[in-house]
């Protein structure tokens, strides 16, 4: 009873193995053999053929002349320039003089030159804006009237009394003298008559003395009219007249400044006011415009470069430079270090350097805030001739030099 289960389990295992075998009608294709061997044979044959061709060409060119190419002038110049550069750094182009055009008086804008469009070139002293002038005209008229009044007072004191006034004073003196004589005669009659009361005598005596005092006063006034006013009064009148003239000139100056003129010849960079706006040069934070526009001369530009503190010892004032921009990489401008800023940047650990760019007269391609690359030249390169001046004095190098090929020695004949 124990042998039957073992036989059945063996039979089931054989049946499972037989089920895994492929049927006899299915044939597996044969695996290709030997293709690697043929591939190696072809590579060896091709390499041998290439080596043979190269050997034949080498033998054919053995008797030809040997040609040695000399470096081209442009390549030589690049190599020389690379040796002359002590430092290269990047920065931005900035105007050397940026002007904020602002009126000297406040008022409403009535007119703008070409609407102050950005990019417009404006010559120096050109009227670029006009402000409302009514209030300033009133101030000028009032100041002119005050100046005329002060002038008249000064002229009156300066010229002194007229001749008619002096004659009038003399006539008053004579009239007073006659009145005094009459009063004295009356007093004498009262004393000689013996009928006059004491009160009448006193009254007649007082009248005589009063007329005598009046005569003295009239004589002094006549002297003053002949001499003229005091010098101090004339000087005070002159000072008042000059003060009035200054007020008038100030009013005229303010009226003239309602026409805003361009302080430089340059290009408008940014417009800051429109027609109808109220412009106040003293206002910066109350919502009013303080200026009309920003201007700069685009032929007076600089490159602003931040040089690291560890490299600043290579830079000095007057050092020659070459400048290229990211926008026009094929253009190169000459320049020199115009100034080194006296204060370093703590956050950047650098010193700002300004490079003056020498721009040709007809070149208008540079713009403020363009990126630029600056090469600082060595002192030796500044002393050596550069550019066309150096190439014209020296002959150009030949493009190629041909040397004869070496010849094999003659073999002795057997």
C-alpha positions as CSV (number, residue, x, y, z in Angstrom):
1,X,0.0,0.0,0.0
2,X,2.9,2.4,0.6
3,X,4.5,1.8,-3.0
4,X,1.5,2.9,-5.0
5,X,1.6,6.7,-4.1
6,X,5.3,6.9,-4.9
7,X,4.8,5.4,-8.4
8,X,2.0,7.8,-9.1
9,X,4.0,10.9,-8.0
10,X,6.9,9.8,-10.2
11,X,4.6,9.4,-13.2
12,X,3.1,12.8,-12.7
13,X,6.6,14.4,-12.6
14,X,7.6,12.8,-15.8
15,X,4.4,13.9,-17.5
16,X,5.1,17.5,-16.5
17,X,8.7,17.3,-17.9
18,X,7.4,15.9,-21.1
19,X,4.8,18.7,-21.4
20,X,7.6,21.3,-21.3
21,X,9.5,19.8,-24.3
22,X,8.9,21.3,-27.8
23,X,7.0,19.2,-30.2
24,X,9.1,17.5,-32.9
25,X,7.6,19.6,-35.8
26,X,8.9,22.8,-34.3
27,X,12.6,23.6,-35.3
28,X,14.7,26.3,-33.8
29,X,16.6,28.3,-36.6
30,X,20.3,27.9,-36.4
31,X,22.3,30.8,-34.7
32,X,24.5,32.6,-37.2
33,X,28.1,32.0,-36.6
34,X,31.4,33.6,-37.9
35,X,30.1,37.1,-38.7
36,X,32.5,38.7,-36.2
37,X,35.4,37.0,-37.9
38,X,34.4,38.5,-41.3
39,X,33.9,42.0,-39.8
40,X,37.4,41.9,-38.4
41,X,38.8,40.8,-41.7
42,X,37.1,43.7,-43.5
43,X,38.5,46.2,-41.0
44,X,42.0,44.9,-41.3
45,X,41.8,45.0,-45.1
46,X,40.5,48.6,-45.0
47,X,43.1,49.8,-42.6
48,X,45.9,48.3,-44.7
49,X,44.5,50.0,-47.8
50,X,44.3,53.4,-46.1
51,X,47.8,53.1,-44.8
52,X,49.1,52.2,-48.3
53,X,47.4,55.3,-49.8
54,X,48.8,57.6,-47.1
55,X,52.3,56.1,-47.7
56,X,52.0,56.8,-51.4
57,X,50.9,60.4,-50.9
58,X,53.7,61.0,-48.5
59,X,56.3,59.6,-50.9
60,X,54.8,61.8,-53.7
61,X,55.1,64.9,-51.6
62,X,58.5,64.2,-50.3
63,X,60.1,66.0,-53.2
64,X,57.8,69.0,-53.1
65,X,58.7,72.3,-51.4
66,X,57.9,72.8,-47.8
67,X,55.5,75.8,-47.1
68,X,55.6,77.6,-43.8
69,X,52.6,79.8,-43.1
70,X,53.3,83.0,-41.2
71,X,50.7,84.3,-38.7
72,X,48.2,86.8,-40.3
73,X,48.4,90.4,-39.1
74,X,45.0,90.2,-37.4
75,X,46.1,87.2,-35.5
76,X,49.3,88.9,-34.4
77,X,47.4,91.9,-33.3
78,X,45.0,89.8,-31.2
79,X,47.9,88.0,-29.6
80,X,49.7,91.3,-28.8
81,X,46.5,92.9,-27.5
82,X,45.9,89.9,-25.2
83,X,49.4,90.4,-23.7
84,X,48.7,94.2,-23.2
85,X,45.5,93.7,-21.2
86,X,46.1,93.8,-17.5
87,X,42.4,93.5,-16.5
88,X,39.0,93.1,-18.1
89,X,35.7,94.0,-16.3
90,X,32.1,94.7,-17.1
91,X,29.9,97.6,-16.3
92,X,27.4,100.1,-17.7
93,X,27.6,103.2,-19.9
94,X,26.4,106.4,-18.1
95,X,26.3,110.0,-19.2
96,X,29.1,112.1,-17.8
97,X,26.7,115.0,-17.3
98,X,23.0,114.3,-16.7
99,X,20.9,117.5,-16.3
100,X,17.5,117.7,-14.7
101,X,15.8,120.6,-16.5
102,X,13.7,122.5,-14.1
103,X,12.1,126.0,-14.3
104,X,13.4,128.7,-11.9
105,X,9.9,129.9,-11.2
106,X,6.6,127.9,-10.7
107,X,3.6,128.0,-13.0
108,X,1.3,126.2,-15.3
109,X,2.9,124.8,-18.5
110,X,1.4,126.4,-21.6
111,X,3.8,125.0,-24.4
112,X,6.5,122.4,-24.8
113,X,9.2,122.2,-27.5
114,X,8.3,119.2,-29.8
115,X,6.3,117.9,-26.9
116,X,9.6,117.0,-25.2
117,X,9.6,113.7,-27.0
118,X,12.3,111.3,-25.7
119,X,15.3,111.1,-28.0
120,X,14.8,114.6,-29.4
121,X,18.1,116.6,-29.8
122,X,17.8,120.1,-28.3
123,X,20.5,122.8,-28.9
124,X,21.8,124.9,-26.0
125,X,19.7,127.9,-25.0
126,X,16.6,126.7,-27.0
127,X,13.3,127.5,-25.4
128,X,11.8,124.1,-24.5
129,X,8.8,125.2,-22.4
130,X,6.7,128.3,-21.7
131,X,4.9,128.9,-18.4
132,X,1.9,131.2,-17.7
133,X,3.2,134.7,-17.2
134,X,0.2,136.9,-16.2
135,X,1.0,137.1,-12.5
136,X,4.7,137.9,-13.3
137,X,3.6,140.8,-15.6
138,X,1.6,142.3,-12.8
139,X,4.5,142.1,-10.4
140,X,6.8,143.8,-13.0
141,X,4.4,146.7,-13.5
142,X,4.1,147.3,-9.7
143,X,7.9,147.2,-9.3
144,X,8.4,149.6,-12.2
145,X,6.0,152.1,-10.6
146,X,7.8,151.9,-7.3
147,X,11.2,152.5,-9.0
148,X,9.9,155.5,-10.8
149,X,8.6,157.0,-7.6
150,X,11.9,156.5,-5.8
151,X,13.8,158.0,-8.7
152,X,11.6,161.1,-8.6
153,X,12.4,161.6,-4.9
154,X,16.1,161.2,-5.5
155,X,16.1,163.7,-8.4
156,X,14.2,166.2,-6.3
157,X,16.8,166.1,-3.5
158,X,19.7,166.0,-5.9
159,X,18.7,169.0,-7.9
160,X,18.0,171.2,-4.8
161,X,15.7,174.2,-4.6
162,X,14.5,176.0,-7.7
163,X,15.4,179.7,-8.2
164,X,11.7,180.7,-7.8
165,X,11.7,179.1,-4.3
166,X,14.7,181.1,-3.3
167,X,13.2,184.4,-4.6
168,X,10.0,183.6,-2.7
169,X,12.1,183.2,0.5
170,X,13.7,186.6,-0.1
171,X,10.3,188.2,-0.6
172,X,9.1,186.8,2.7
173,X,12.2,188.2,4.4
174,X,11.5,191.7,3.0
175,X,7.9,191.6,4.0
176,X,8.8,190.6,7.5
177,X,11.3,193.4,7.8
178,X,8.6,195.9,6.7
179,X,6.2,194.5,9.3
180,X,8.9,194.8,12.0
181,X,9.5,198.5,11.1
182,X,5.8,199.2,11.3
183,X,5.5,197.4,14.7
184,X,8.4,199.3,16.1
185,X,6.9,202.6,15.0
186,X,3.6,201.7,16.7
187,X,5.4,200.8,19.9
188,X,7.3,204.2,19.9
189,X,4.0,206.1,19.4
190,X,2.5,204.2,22.4
191,X,5.4,205.1,24.6
192,X,5.5,208.8,23.5
193,X,1.7,209.4,23.7
194,X,1.4,208.7,27.4
195,X,-2.2,207.7,26.9
196,X,-1.5,204.0,26.1
197,X,-2.2,201.5,28.8
198,X,0.3,199.1,30.1
199,X,-1.4,196.2,28.4
200,X,-1.2,197.9,25.0
201,X,2.5,198.6,25.5
202,X,3.2,195.0,26.4
203,X,1.2,193.7,23.4
204,X,3.1,196.1,21.0
205,X,6.4,195.0,22.5
206,X,5.6,191.3,22.1
207,X,4.6,191.8,18.5
208,X,7.9,193.4,17.7
209,X,9.9,190.6,19.2
210,X,7.8,187.9,17.5
211,X,8.4,189.5,14.1
212,X,12.1,189.6,14.8
213,X,12.2,185.9,15.5
214,X,10.2,185.2,12.4
215,X,12.6,187.2,10.4
216,X,15.5,185.1,11.7
217,X,13.7,181.9,10.8
218,X,13.0,183.2,7.3
219,X,16.7,184.1,6.8
220,X,17.7,180.6,7.9
221,X,15.3,179.0,5.5
222,X,16.7,181.1,2.7
223,X,20.2,179.9,3.5
224,X,19.0,176.2,3.5
225,X,17.3,176.7,0.1
226,X,20.5,178.2,-1.3
227,X,22.7,175.3,0.1
228,X,20.3,172.5,-0.7
229,X,19.3,169.3,1.1
230,X,21.6,167.5,3.5
231,X,23.9,164.9,2.0
232,X,22.5,162.2,4.1
233,X,19.0,162.7,2.7
234,X,20.3,162.5,-0.8
235,X,22.2,159.3,0.0
236,X,19.1,157.8,1.6
237,X,17.0,158.7,-1.4
238,X,19.6,157.1,-3.7
239,X,19.5,153.9,-1.7
240,X,15.7,153.7,-1.9
241,X,16.0,154.2,-5.6
242,X,18.5,151.4,-6.0
243,X,16.3,149.1,-3.9
244,X,13.3,149.8,-6.1
245,X,15.5,149.1,-9.2
246,X,16.5,145.7,-7.7
247,X,12.9,144.8,-7.1
248,X,12.1,145.8,-10.7
249,X,14.9,143.7,-12.1
250,X,13.9,140.7,-9.9
251,X,10.3,141.0,-11.3
252,X,11.8,141.1,-14.9
253,X,14.0,138.1,-14.1
254,X,11.0,136.1,-12.9
255,X,9.0,137.0,-16.0
256,X,11.9,136.1,-18.3
257,X,12.2,132.7,-16.6
258,X,8.7,131.7,-17.6
259,X,10.5,130.7,-20.8
260,X,12.6,127.7,-19.8
261,X,15.7,127.2,-21.9
262,X,17.9,124.2,-22.5
263,X,21.1,124.5,-20.3
264,X,23.1,122.2,-22.6
265,X,23.1,120.7,-26.1
266,X,21.8,117.2,-25.6
267,X,19.1,114.6,-26.0
268,X,16.0,114.3,-23.9
269,X,16.2,111.1,-21.9
270,X,13.0,111.3,-19.9
271,X,9.9,113.5,-20.0
272,X,8.4,114.5,-16.7
273,X,5.7,117.1,-17.4
274,X,2.8,117.7,-19.8
275,X,1.0,120.8,-21.1
276,X,-1.4,121.9,-18.4
277,X,0.7,120.6,-15.5
278,X,1.7,122.9,-12.7
279,X,5.5,122.9,-12.2
280,X,7.1,124.0,-8.9
281,X,10.9,123.7,-8.7
282,X,10.7,123.8,-4.9
283,X,8.1,121.0,-4.7
284,X,9.3,117.4,-4.5
285,X,6.7,115.5,-2.4
286,X,3.4,117.3,-2.7
287,X,2.2,115.8,-6.0
288,X,3.5,118.6,-8.2
289,X,6.2,118.2,-10.9
290,X,9.6,119.6,-9.9
291,X,11.2,119.4,-13.3
292,X,10.3,119.1,-17.0
293,X,12.7,116.5,-18.3
294,X,16.2,114.9,-18.0
295,X,18.8,115.6,-20.7
296,X,22.3,114.4,-21.4
297,X,25.0,114.8,-24.1
298,X,25.3,111.4,-25.7
299,X,28.8,112.3,-27.0
300,X,30.0,112.8,-23.5
301,X,29.6,109.3,-22.1
302,X,31.5,107.2,-19.5
303,X,31.8,103.6,-18.6
304,X,31.1,102.9,-14.9
305,X,32.9,99.9,-13.7
306,X,33.1,98.3,-10.2
307,X,36.6,97.0,-9.7
308,X,37.3,94.5,-7.0
309,X,39.5,95.7,-4.2
310,X,42.1,93.1,-4.9
311,X,42.5,94.4,-8.5
312,X,42.3,98.1,-7.8
313,X,46.1,98.4,-7.6
314,X,46.2,97.7,-11.4
315,X,44.1,100.8,-12.2
316,X,45.4,104.3,-12.3
317,X,44.1,107.7,-13.5
318,X,44.8,108.3,-17.2
319,X,45.2,104.5,-18.0
320,X,44.2,103.7,-21.6
321,X,41.3,101.4,-22.1
322,X,39.3,99.7,-24.9
323,X,35.5,99.5,-24.6
324,X,33.0,97.2,-26.3
325,X,29.3,97.0,-25.8
326,X,27.0,93.9,-25.7
327,X,24.8,95.5,-28.4
328,X,27.7,96.3,-30.9
329,X,30.4,93.7,-30.3
330,X,32.1,94.5,-33.6
331,X,32.7,98.1,-32.5
332,X,35.6,99.1,-30.3
333,X,36.1,102.5,-28.7
334,X,39.2,104.0,-27.1
335,X,39.1,105.6,-23.7
336,X,41.0,106.3,-20.6
337,X,40.4,106.2,-16.8
338,X,39.1,109.7,-16.0
339,X,38.7,109.2,-12.2
340,X,38.6,106.7,-9.4
341,X,35.8,107.2,-6.8
342,X,37.3,108.2,-3.4
343,X,34.9,105.9,-1.5
344,X,34.7,102.1,-1.8
345,X,31.5,100.0,-1.7
346,X,31.3,98.1,1.6
347,X,28.6,95.7,0.3
348,X,30.4,95.0,-3.0
349,X,34.0,95.2,-1.8
350,X,34.8,97.2,-4.9
351,X,35.8,100.7,-6.0
352,X,33.9,102.4,-8.8
353,X,36.0,103.6,-11.8
354,X,34.8,106.0,-14.5
355,X,36.3,105.5,-18.0
356,X,35.9,108.4,-20.5
357,X,34.8,107.0,-23.9
358,X,36.3,108.7,-27.0
359,X,33.3,108.6,-29.3
360,X,33.6,109.6,-33.0
361,X,31.7,112.7,-34.0
362,X,29.2,110.9,-36.2
363,X,28.7,107.8,-34.0
364,X,25.3,107.8,-32.3
365,X,25.0,104.1,-31.4
366,X,25.9,104.3,-27.7
367,X,23.1,104.7,-25.2
368,X,23.1,105.2,-21.4
369,X,22.7,102.1,-19.3
370,X,24.1,99.8,-22.0
371,X,26.3,96.9,-20.8
372,X,30.0,97.3,-21.7
373,X,33.2,95.4,-21.4
374,X,36.3,97.3,-20.6
375,X,39.9,96.2,-21.2
376,X,42.5,98.1,-19.1
377,X,45.8,98.3,-21.0
378,X,49.3,98.0,-19.5
379,X,51.7,100.9,-19.3
380,X,54.0,99.3,-22.0
381,X,51.1,99.2,-24.5
382,X,50.5,102.9,-24.0
383,X,54.0,103.8,-25.0
384,X,54.1,101.6,-28.1
385,X,52.4,102.8,-31.3
386,X,49.0,101.3,-31.8
387,X,46.4,101.0,-34.6
388,X,47.1,102.4,-38.0
389,X,50.1,104.4,-36.9
390,X,52.1,101.3,-36.1
391,X,51.1,99.4,-39.2
392,X,52.0,102.2,-41.6
393,X,55.6,102.6,-40.4
394,X,56.4,98.9,-40.6
395,X,56.2,96.6,-43.6
396,X,53.5,94.0,-43.4
397,X,54.6,90.4,-42.8
398,X,54.5,88.1,-45.8
399,X,51.7,85.6,-46.0
400,X,53.9,82.6,-46.5
401,X,57.5,81.7,-46.8
402,X,58.7,79.0,-49.2
403,X,61.8,77.0,-48.4
404,X,63.5,74.6,-50.8
405,X,63.0,70.9,-50.0
406,X,66.1,69.0,-48.8
407,X,67.7,66.9,-51.6
408,X,69.0,63.4,-51.1
409,X,72.7,62.9,-51.4
410,X,74.0,61.3,-54.6
411,X,74.7,57.6,-54.2
412,X,78.0,56.3,-55.4
413,X,77.8,54.2,-58.5
414,X,78.8,50.6,-58.1
